[in-house]
Amino acid sequence: MISFGRTPRTVRSFVRRTGRMTGSQQRAIRDLLSTYGVGPKEEPLDFDNIFGRQADRVLDIGFGNGEALVCAAQQHPEQDFLGVEVHEPGVGHCLLIASKAGISNLRIVIQDAVEVLRERISDESITRMNLLFPDPWPKKRHHKRRLLRTPFVDLVGEKLRPGGSLHIATDWANYAEQIDAVMSESDVFELEERREHCGDRPIDRQTTKFESRGIAKGHQIWDWKFIRSP
Ligand SMILES: C[S@@+](CC[C@H](N)C(=O)[O-])C[C@H]1O[C@@H](n2cnc3c(N)ncnc32)[C@H](O)[C@@H]1O
C-alpha cells in the first residue's frame, strides 16, 4: 500500500462542486449507470467479468465531460475503457453521449481516482492511463492538492503493466515544471516523448474540452508519454 507521506490523505485533488445538473444529465445518472456503472464503491474491479472479455484496458482519470473518452472508446473497440470522475454533471454528459454512441467498451466510476487505484484495481492490470489536464490548483498554498505528485506516480506505476503507458497533458506552465521534476525522479517510468505545442500536436490522444478552453485563451500545451519500465 502506498504511503501518502506527511500529507494527510484527506487532502483531495478536488472539491465537490455543486455545478448545475441538467434534467437529462440527472436522468442519465439515474438510468444509465446500470449499463455503464461498475457496482458498489467497495468492490474490487474484475475487468474480465465487467467487460466479458480480456482486452487492453485504458483508465482515464478525471475525464471531465467525457467527450474525448467516448471518442477514444469509439475509435478503439478492441480496447476496454474505464473513466473515473467525481464531477456528476460531467458524468451525466458522458453517459448521455456513450449511450447515444451505443458503445459497450466503456464503464464509469464516480469516485476519487486515488481510492479507485488504491482499493479497486489490481497491480499490473492497466495498459494505459490518461491524466489529461488535471486540475492545476494554481495558488501555491493549493499545490498539495495537485494529483501529479510522487505518491500518486508510484501508485500509478503499481497499477500499470510493464510496458504500459502514462499520458499526461497540461496547459499550466508551473504544473508542467512540477510534472517534469516529479517524473524525472521516478525510477518506474521512462520518458518516451514530450511535446510543447499549441494544441495541434497531442501525443496519441483526442483533444479534450479543457484543452480547447486553454487553447482559446492562448495557452501552450505540454504533452508527455511515459512507459512503465519492466
Ligand atoms: C481540469 S478538469 C479536466 C477534465 C478533462 N480531462 C479535460 O481535459 O477536459 C479535471 C477533472 O478532474 C476531476 N478530478 C480531479 N480530481 C479527481 C479525482 N481524485 N478523482 C476523479 N476525478 C478527479 C475533476 O472533477 C475535473 O473534472
The ligand as a Gaussian input file, in Angstrom:
#p B3LYP/6-31G(d) Opt

LIG

0 1
 C       -9.437000      20.375000     -15.373000
 S      -10.590000      19.070000     -15.471000
 C      -10.079000      18.201000     -16.962000
 C      -11.139000      17.296000     -17.497000
 C      -10.773000      16.552000     -18.788000
 N       -9.699000      15.617000     -18.577000
 C      -10.449000      17.527000     -19.877000
 O       -9.255000      17.657000     -20.207000
 O      -11.371000      18.154000     -20.409000
 C      -10.054000      17.946000     -14.208000
 C      -11.108000      16.940000     -13.848000
 O      -10.546000      16.002000     -12.943000
 C      -11.545000      15.663000     -11.999000
 N      -10.843000      15.152000     -10.803000
 C       -9.995000      15.842000     -10.021000
 N       -9.510000      15.047000      -9.045000
 C      -10.094000      13.833000      -9.217000
 C      -10.007000      12.615000      -8.511000
 N       -9.201000      12.472000      -7.443000
 N      -10.729000      11.580000      -8.947000
 C      -11.536000      11.704000     -10.037000
 N      -11.667000      12.837000     -10.748000
 C      -10.939000      13.894000     -10.343000
 C      -12.322000      16.943000     -11.772000
 O      -13.616000      16.699000     -11.281000
 C      -12.321000      17.539000     -13.182000
 O      -13.484000      17.189000     -13.894000

